[in-house]
Amino acid sequence: MKKLFRFSKIFFLFLLSSAACFALHQIDFINPVMASSVIGLIGFSIAEKGRVKDLDLIFYCGSFAGMSSAVYFSLWWKFVISALLGALLLITLEKKFVGWGGKLGAIAFLSLVIFNL
């Protein structure tokens, strides 16, 4: 039950952050990198106040996926599938990579590549 709750939390946060980043960079005056930075800072602020473990990392990973083009995220269910894959990869690869450097971007990239194959 604890693993299911953890997966659900990661899935929801990944979905929220990727959709928020995507929505932000669809506004013409905000580019995808700035949108990802804003989402990451929001995640960091929430994590610091609430002392939630890895919340900021999940937000950053989801925002990396949300930097994608509108070609890939033309329908809402594509966000859900990419978040599902992202959450599975985050949990699966958590012990495989040491540290977080490069891991979040690689997981976001893999979730989109697997989905688009």
VMD Tcl script that builds the backbone (N, CA, C; Angstrom):
set m [mol new atoms 351]
animate dup $m
set s [atomselect $m all]
$s set {name element resname resid chain x y z} {
  {N N MET 1 A 0.824 -1.193 0.000}
  {CA C MET 1 A 0.000 0.000 0.000}
  {C C MET 1 A 0.871 1.260 0.000}
  {N N LYS 2 A 1.970 1.193 0.732}
  {CA C LYS 2 A 2.874 2.336 0.805}
  {C C LYS 2 A 3.498 2.628 -0.564}
  {N N LYS 3 A 3.847 1.568 -1.303}
  {CA C LYS 3 A 4.432 1.735 -2.641}
  {C C LYS 3 A 3.416 2.318 -3.611}
  {N N LEU 4 A 2.167 1.905 -3.493}
  {CA C LEU 4 A 1.114 2.427 -4.356}
  {C C LEU 4 A 0.884 3.913 -4.096}
  {N N PHE 5 A 0.897 4.297 -2.824}
  {CA C PHE 5 A 0.732 5.711 -2.472}
  {C C PHE 5 A 1.900 6.527 -3.013}
  {N N ARG 6 A 3.096 6.013 -2.888}
  {CA C ARG 6 A 4.285 6.718 -3.391}
  {C C ARG 6 A 4.227 6.864 -4.913}
  {N N PHE 7 A 3.855 5.792 -5.602}
  {CA C PHE 7 A 3.716 5.863 -7.055}
  {C C PHE 7 A 2.654 6.880 -7.446}
  {N N SER 8 A 1.519 6.869 -6.755}
  {CA C SER 8 A 0.436 7.811 -7.061}
  {C C SER 8 A 0.893 9.251 -6.872}
  {N N LYS 9 A 1.655 9.498 -5.807}
  {CA C LYS 9 A 2.165 10.847 -5.544}
  {C C LYS 9 A 3.116 11.287 -6.652}
  {N N ILE 10 A 4.036 10.418 -7.040}
  {CA C ILE 10 A 4.998 10.749 -8.093}
  {C C ILE 10 A 4.270 10.970 -9.415}
  {N N PHE 11 A 3.315 10.102 -9.723}
  {CA C PHE 11 A 2.543 10.232 -10.958}
  {C C PHE 11 A 1.800 11.569 -11.011}
  {N N PHE 12 A 1.106 11.906 -9.935}
  {CA C PHE 12 A 0.327 13.147 -9.893}
  {C C PHE 12 A 1.232 14.377 -10.027}
  {N N LEU 13 A 2.344 14.397 -9.308}
  {CA C LEU 13 A 3.254 15.544 -9.362}
  {C C LEU 13 A 3.925 15.662 -10.733}
  {N N PHE 14 A 4.291 14.534 -11.319}
  {CA C PHE 14 A 4.876 14.541 -12.665}
  {C C PHE 14 A 3.860 15.091 -13.668}
  {N N LEU 15 A 2.628 14.624 -13.572}
  {CA C LEU 15 A 1.562 15.086 -14.462}
  {C C LEU 15 A 1.308 16.582 -14.276}
  {N N LEU 16 A 1.202 17.015 -13.038}
  {CA C LEU 16 A 0.951 18.424 -12.737}
  {C C LEU 16 A 2.063 19.315 -13.264}
  {N N SER 17 A 3.298 18.934 -13.000}
  {CA C SER 17 A 4.415 19.785 -13.405}
  {C C SER 17 A 4.626 19.786 -14.919}
  {N N SER 18 A 4.433 18.654 -15.579}
  {CA C SER 18 A 4.600 18.646 -17.039}
  {C C SER 18 A 3.495 19.445 -17.721}
  {N N ALA 19 A 2.268 19.318 -17.250}
  {CA C ALA 19 A 1.156 20.082 -17.831}
  {C C ALA 19 A 1.324 21.579 -17.560}
  {N N ALA 20 A 1.775 21.936 -16.368}
  {CA C ALA 20 A 1.970 23.352 -16.031}
  {C C ALA 20 A 3.090 23.961 -16.869}
  {N N CYS 21 A 4.178 23.245 -17.032}
  {CA C CYS 21 A 5.287 23.737 -17.844}
  {C C CYS 21 A 4.852 23.894 -19.297}
  {N N PHE 22 A 4.139 22.922 -19.799}
  {CA C PHE 22 A 3.653 22.989 -21.179}
  {C C PHE 22 A 2.730 24.190 -21.370}
  {N N ALA 23 A 1.805 24.377 -20.420}
  {CA C ALA 23 A 0.872 25.508 -20.515}
  {C C ALA 23 A 1.624 26.841 -20.459}
  {N N LEU 24 A 2.627 26.927 -19.604}
  {CA C LEU 24 A 3.397 28.167 -19.499}
  {C C LEU 24 A 4.148 28.497 -20.781}
  {N N HIS 25 A 4.770 27.526 -21.391}
  {CA C HIS 25 A 5.561 27.859 -22.579}
  {C C HIS 25 A 4.727 27.968 -23.851}
  {N N GLN 26 A 3.442 27.664 -23.748}
  {CA C GLN 26 A 2.564 27.936 -24.881}
  {C C GLN 26 A 2.232 29.422 -24.976}
  {N N ILE 27 A 2.449 30.153 -23.867}
  {CA C ILE 27 A 2.325 31.610 -23.885}
  {C C ILE 27 A 3.542 32.119 -24.650}
  {N N ASP 28 A 3.333 32.988 -25.583}
  {CA C ASP 28 A 4.399 33.390 -26.502}
  {C C ASP 28 A 5.606 34.056 -25.859}
  {N N PHE 29 A 5.455 34.707 -24.737}
  {CA C PHE 29 A 6.589 35.424 -24.171}
  {C C PHE 29 A 7.400 34.616 -23.164}
  {N N ILE 30 A 7.057 33.362 -22.942}
  {CA C ILE 30 A 7.829 32.495 -22.041}
  {C C ILE 30 A 8.343 31.309 -22.847}
  {N N ASN 31 A 9.662 31.124 -22.891}
  {CA C ASN 31 A 10.205 29.984 -23.632}
  {C C ASN 31 A 10.201 28.734 -22.737}
  {N N PRO 32 A 10.403 27.550 -23.306}
  {CA C PRO 32 A 10.339 26.310 -22.517}
  {C C PRO 32 A 11.332 26.248 -21.355}
  {N N VAL 33 A 12.516 26.813 -21.530}
  {CA C VAL 33 A 13.517 26.771 -20.454}
  {C C VAL 33 A 13.069 27.625 -19.274}
  {N N MET 34 A 12.542 28.809 -19.569}
  {CA C MET 34 A 12.036 29.660 -18.486}
  {C C MET 34 A 10.839 29.018 -17.793}
  {N N ALA 35 A 9.966 28.406 -18.568}
  {CA C ALA 35 A 8.795 27.739 -17.989}
  {C C ALA 35 A 9.228 26.608 -17.061}
  {N N SER 36 A 10.219 25.824 -17.480}
  {CA C SER 36 A 10.732 24.739 -16.641}
  {C C SER 36 A 11.363 25.285 -15.367}
  {N N SER 37 A 12.068 26.393 -15.489}
  {CA C SER 37 A 12.690 27.018 -14.311}
  {C C SER 37 A 11.642 27.490 -13.311}
  {N N VAL 38 A 10.574 28.096 -13.813}
  {CA C VAL 38 A 9.502 28.573 -12.934}
  {C C VAL 38 A 8.869 27.399 -12.193}
  {N N ILE 39 A 8.567 26.332 -12.911}
  {CA C ILE 39 A 7.955 25.152 -12.282}
  {C C ILE 39 A 8.906 24.529 -11.264}
  {N N GLY 40 A 10.194 24.447 -11.602}
  {CA C GLY 40 A 11.177 23.911 -10.663}
  {C C GLY 40 A 11.283 24.741 -9.399}
  {N N LEU 41 A 11.257 26.050 -9.541}
  {CA C LEU 41 A 11.313 26.931 -8.369}
  {C C LEU 41 A 10.065 26.801 -7.503}
  {N N ILE 42 A 8.920 26.647 -8.137}
  {CA C ILE 42 A 7.685 26.432 -7.373}
  {C C ILE 42 A 7.777 25.120 -6.594}
  {N N GLY 43 A 8.240 24.067 -7.268}
  {CA C GLY 43 A 8.402 22.770 -6.591}
  {C C GLY 43 A 9.380 22.850 -5.435}
  {N N PHE 44 A 10.491 23.556 -5.632}
  {CA C PHE 44 A 11.481 23.723 -4.575}
  {C C PHE 44 A 10.892 24.486 -3.392}
  {N N SER 45 A 10.138 25.546 -3.679}
  {CA C SER 45 A 9.528 26.346 -2.607}
  {C C SER 45 A 8.540 25.524 -1.790}
  {N N ILE 46 A 7.729 24.744 -2.473}
  {CA C ILE 46 A 6.757 23.898 -1.769}
  {C C ILE 46 A 7.474 22.832 -0.951}
  {N N ALA 47 A 8.520 22.245 -1.524}
  {CA C ALA 47 A 9.264 21.193 -0.822}
  {C C ALA 47 A 9.932 21.737 0.434}
  {N N GLU 48 A 10.482 22.932 0.350}
  {CA C GLU 48 A 11.146 23.534 1.506}
  {C C GLU 48 A 10.165 23.861 2.622}
  {N N LYS 49 A 9.003 24.383 2.270}
  {CA C LYS 49 A 8.011 24.746 3.283}
  {C C LYS 49 A 7.393 23.510 3.925}
  {N N GLY 50 A 7.070 22.513 3.106}
  {CA C GLY 50 A 6.387 21.332 3.605}
  {C C GLY 50 A 7.300 20.199 3.992}
  {N N ARG 51 A 8.598 20.362 3.726}
  {CA C ARG 51 A 9.586 19.326 4.013}
  {C C ARG 51 A 9.201 17.989 3.376}
  {N N VAL 52 A 8.760 18.061 2.115}
  {CA C VAL 52 A 8.363 16.870 1.375}
  {C C VAL 52 A 9.577 16.335 0.628}
  {N N LYS 53 A 9.910 15.083 0.851}
  {CA C LYS 53 A 11.100 14.487 0.249}
  {C C LYS 53 A 10.957 14.336 -1.265}
  {N N ASP 54 A 11.949 14.829 -1.994}
  {CA C ASP 54 A 12.066 14.676 -3.445}
  {C C ASP 54 A 10.970 15.369 -4.251}
  {N N LEU 55 A 10.152 16.190 -3.627}
  {CA C LEU 55 A 9.097 16.878 -4.362}
  {C C LEU 55 A 9.680 17.786 -5.430}
  {N N ASP 56 A 10.724 18.508 -5.102}
  {CA C ASP 56 A 11.334 19.415 -6.071}
  {C C ASP 56 A 11.936 18.656 -7.247}
  {N N LEU 57 A 12.499 17.494 -6.990}
  {CA C LEU 57 A 13.090 16.687 -8.059}
  {C C LEU 57 A 12.020 16.152 -9.011}
  {N N ILE 58 A 10.898 15.741 -8.456}
  {CA C ILE 58 A 9.797 15.254 -9.285}
  {C C ILE 58 A 9.241 16.401 -10.131}
  {N N PHE 59 A 9.123 17.581 -9.531}
  {CA C PHE 59 A 8.660 18.751 -10.279}
  {C C PHE 59 A 9.597 19.078 -11.431}
  {N N TYR 60 A 10.901 19.068 -11.162}
  {CA C TYR 60 A 11.859 19.344 -12.228}
  {C C TYR 60 A 11.774 18.305 -13.343}
  {N N CYS 61 A 11.694 17.046 -12.986}
  {CA C CYS 61 A 11.622 15.981 -13.987}
  {C C CYS 61 A 10.366 16.141 -14.844}
  {N N GLY 62 A 9.239 16.393 -14.219}
  {CA C GLY 62 A 8.007 16.606 -14.964}
  {C C GLY 62 A 8.075 17.836 -15.854}
  {N N SER 63 A 8.732 18.877 -15.350}
  {CA C SER 63 A 8.836 20.092 -16.162}
  {C C SER 63 A 9.732 19.872 -17.376}
  {N N PHE 64 A 10.722 18.998 -17.250}
  {CA C PHE 64 A 11.553 18.669 -18.414}
  {C C PHE 64 A 10.703 18.009 -19.494}
  {N N ALA 65 A 9.813 17.126 -19.092}
  {CA C ALA 65 A 8.915 16.490 -20.059}
  {C C ALA 65 A 7.952 17.512 -20.653}
  {N N GLY 66 A 7.529 18.481 -19.854}
  {CA C GLY 66 A 6.608 19.507 -20.313}
  {C C GLY 66 A 7.213 20.511 -21.267}
  {N N MET 67 A 8.535 20.466 -21.438}
  {CA C MET 67 A 9.203 21.370 -22.381}
  {C C MET 67 A 8.989 20.926 -23.826}
  {N N SER 68 A 8.324 19.828 -24.018}
  {CA C SER 68 A 8.116 19.263 -25.361}
  {C C SER 68 A 7.234 20.150 -26.229}
  {N N SER 69 A 7.306 19.880 -27.500}
  {CA C SER 69 A 6.531 20.615 -28.501}
  {C C SER 69 A 5.048 20.247 -28.425}
  {N N ALA 70 A 4.214 21.130 -28.920}
  {CA C ALA 70 A 2.770 20.868 -28.967}
  {C C ALA 70 A 2.435 19.707 -29.908}
  {N N VAL 71 A 3.369 19.345 -30.767}
  {CA C VAL 71 A 3.173 18.199 -31.654}
  {C C VAL 71 A 3.023 16.915 -30.822}
  {N N TYR 72 A 3.786 16.815 -29.742}
  {CA C TYR 72 A 3.747 15.612 -28.908}
  {C C TYR 72 A 2.624 15.642 -27.888}
  {N N PHE 73 A 2.249 16.823 -27.432}
  {CA C PHE 73 A 1.215 16.938 -26.408}
  {C C PHE 73 A -0.030 17.618 -26.955}
  {N N SER 74 A -0.560 17.103 -28.046}
  {CA C SER 74 A -1.736 17.720 -28.659}
  {C C SER 74 A -3.030 17.320 -27.950}
  {N N LEU 75 A -3.020 16.222 -27.224}
  {CA C LEU 75 A -4.208 15.743 -26.512}
  {C C LEU 75 A -3.878 15.495 -25.043}
  {N N TRP 76 A -4.846 15.651 -24.150}
  {CA C TRP 76 A -4.621 15.559 -22.713}
  {C C TRP 76 A -4.145 14.173 -22.271}
  {N N TRP 77 A -4.627 13.122 -22.934}
  {CA C TRP 77 A -4.254 11.773 -22.497}
  {C C TRP 77 A -2.778 11.493 -22.732}
  {N N LYS 78 A -2.131 12.261 -23.607}
  {CA C LYS 78 A -0.699 12.087 -23.822}
  {C C LYS 78 A 0.097 12.538 -22.596}
  {N N PHE 79 A -0.404 13.554 -21.887}
  {CA C PHE 79 A 0.222 13.960 -20.624}
  {C C PHE 79 A 0.134 12.830 -19.603}
  {N N VAL 80 A -1.026 12.201 -19.551}
  {CA C VAL 80 A -1.241 11.130 -18.572}
  {C C VAL 80 A -0.306 9.955 -18.836}
  {N N ILE 81 A -0.188 9.526 -20.085}
  {CA C ILE 81 A 0.681 8.397 -20.409}
  {C C ILE 81 A 2.146 8.742 -20.163}
  {N N SER 82 A 2.546 9.958 -20.533}
  {CA C SER 82 A 3.945 10.333 -20.299}
  {C C SER 82 A 4.232 10.436 -18.805}
  {N N ALA 83 A 3.268 10.904 -18.007}
  {CA C ALA 83 A 3.452 10.963 -16.559}
  {C C ALA 83 A 3.505 9.563 -15.953}
  {N N LEU 84 A 2.696 8.661 -16.467}
  {CA C LEU 84 A 2.713 7.276 -16.007}
  {C C LEU 84 A 4.082 6.645 -16.269}
  {N N LEU 85 A 4.579 6.823 -17.488}
  {CA C LEU 85 A 5.908 6.298 -17.827}
  {C C LEU 85 A 7.004 6.978 -17.010}
  {N N GLY 86 A 6.890 8.282 -16.830}
  {CA C GLY 86 A 7.881 9.016 -16.042}
  {C C GLY 86 A 7.927 8.550 -14.598}
  {N N ALA 87 A 6.757 8.335 -14.003}
  {CA C ALA 87 A 6.706 7.852 -12.617}
  {C C ALA 87 A 7.298 6.447 -12.501}
  {N N LEU 88 A 6.956 5.586 -13.457}
  {CA C LEU 88 A 7.528 4.232 -13.447}
  {C C LEU 88 A 9.048 4.263 -13.585}
  {N N LEU 89 A 9.548 5.114 -14.483}
  {CA C LEU 89 A 10.998 5.213 -14.674}
  {C C LEU 89 A 11.687 5.819 -13.452}
  {N N LEU 90 A 11.061 6.824 -12.844}
  {CA C LEU 90 A 11.653 7.420 -11.642}
  {C C LEU 90 A 11.824 6.384 -10.535}
  {N N ILE 91 A 10.795 5.588 -10.327}
  {CA C ILE 91 A 10.855 4.570 -9.276}
  {C C ILE 91 A 11.823 3.445 -9.652}
  {N N THR 92 A 11.777 3.009 -10.906}
  {CA C THR 92 A 12.619 1.908 -11.351}
  {C C THR 92 A 14.100 2.270 -11.357}
  {N N LEU 93 A 14.425 3.465 -11.818}
  {CA C LEU 93 A 15.827 3.865 -11.971}
  {C C LEU 93 A 16.403 4.587 -10.752}
  {N N GLU 94 A 15.614 4.710 -9.716}
  {CA C GLU 94 A 16.041 5.429 -8.522}
  {C C GLU 94 A 17.311 4.844 -7.898}
  {N N LYS 95 A 17.438 3.553 -7.901}
  {CA C LYS 95 A 18.615 2.898 -7.321}
  {C C LYS 95 A 19.720 2.665 -8.347}
  {N N LYS 96 A 19.399 2.827 -9.623}
  {CA C LYS 96 A 20.375 2.543 -10.683}
  {C C LYS 96 A 21.349 3.689 -10.901}
  {N N PHE 97 A 20.857 4.914 -10.873}
  {CA C PHE 97 A 21.713 6.080 -11.046}
  {C C PHE 97 A 22.108 6.595 -9.674}
  {N N VAL 98 A 23.375 6.920 -9.506}
  {CA C VAL 98 A 23.830 7.501 -8.246}
  {C C VAL 98 A 23.715 9.015 -8.371}
  {N N GLY 99 A 23.063 9.648 -7.415}
  {CA C GLY 99 A 22.864 11.092 -7.479}
  {C C GLY 99 A 21.731 11.434 -8.429}
  {N N TRP 100 A 21.573 12.730 -8.681}
  {CA C TRP 100 A 20.472 13.168 -9.527}
  {C C TRP 100 A 20.942 13.844 -10.809}
  {N N GLY 101 A 22.213 14.131 -10.950}
  {CA C GLY 101 A 22.709 14.852 -12.119}
  {C C GLY 101 A 22.477 14.089 -13.407}
  {N N GLY 102 A 21.701 14.630 -14.310}
  {CA C GLY 102 A 21.410 14.009 -15.594}
  {C C GLY 102 A 20.284 12.999 -15.550}
  {N N LYS 103 A 19.965 12.516 -14.389}
  {CA C LYS 103 A 18.944 11.487 -14.244}
  {C C LYS 103 A 17.552 12.008 -14.593}
  {N N LEU 104 A 17.222 13.194 -14.128}
  {CA C LEU 104 A 15.878 13.727 -14.336}
  {C C LEU 104 A 15.597 13.999 -15.809}
  {N N GLY 105 A 16.555 14.603 -16.491}
  {CA C GLY 105 A 16.387 14.857 -17.918}
  {C C GLY 105 A 16.316 13.576 -18.717}
  {N N ALA 106 A 17.142 12.604 -18.331}
  {CA C ALA 106 A 17.138 11.317 -19.033}
  {C C ALA 106 A 15.804 10.597 -18.839}
  {N N ILE 107 A 15.249 10.648 -17.640}
  {CA C ILE 107 A 13.968 10.004 -17.376}
  {C C ILE 107 A 12.852 10.689 -18.157}
  {N N ALA 108 A 12.848 12.022 -18.167}
  {CA C ALA 108 A 11.840 12.750 -18.942}
  {C C ALA 108 A 11.961 12.406 -20.426}
  {N N PHE 109 A 13.181 12.379 -20.924}
  {CA C PHE 109 A 13.422 12.042 -22.327}
  {C C PHE 109 A 12.944 10.626 -22.634}
  {N N LEU 110 A 13.298 9.668 -21.796}
  {CA C LEU 110 A 12.889 8.278 -22.025}
  {C C LEU 110 A 11.376 8.110 -21.985}
  {N N SER 111 A 10.707 8.807 -21.069}
  {CA C SER 111 A 9.253 8.667 -20.985}
  {C C SER 111 A 8.593 9.147 -22.274}
  {N N LEU 112 A 9.148 10.196 -22.885}
  {CA C LEU 112 A 8.586 10.693 -24.141}
  {C C LEU 112 A 8.958 9.814 -25.335}
  {N N VAL 113 A 10.186 9.313 -25.345}
  {CA C VAL 113 A 10.619 8.455 -26.449}
  {C C VAL 113 A 9.834 7.148 -26.447}
  {N N ILE 114 A 9.701 6.527 -25.289}
  {CA C ILE 114 A 8.961 5.271 -25.201}
  {C C ILE 114 A 7.514 5.482 -25.634}
  {N N PHE 115 A 6.918 6.575 -25.189}
  {CA C PHE 115 A 5.529 6.851 -25.548}
  {C C PHE 115 A 5.370 7.086 -27.039}
  {N N ASN 116 A 6.309 7.769 -27.654}
  {CA C ASN 116 A 6.185 8.118 -29.072}
  {C C ASN 116 A 6.664 7.029 -30.029}
  {N N LEU 117 A 7.172 5.916 -29.513}
  {CA C LEU 117 A 7.560 4.810 -30.391}
  {C C LEU 117 A 6.343 4.129 -30.843}
}
mol reanalyze $m
mol bondsrecalc $m
mol representation Tube
mol addrep $m
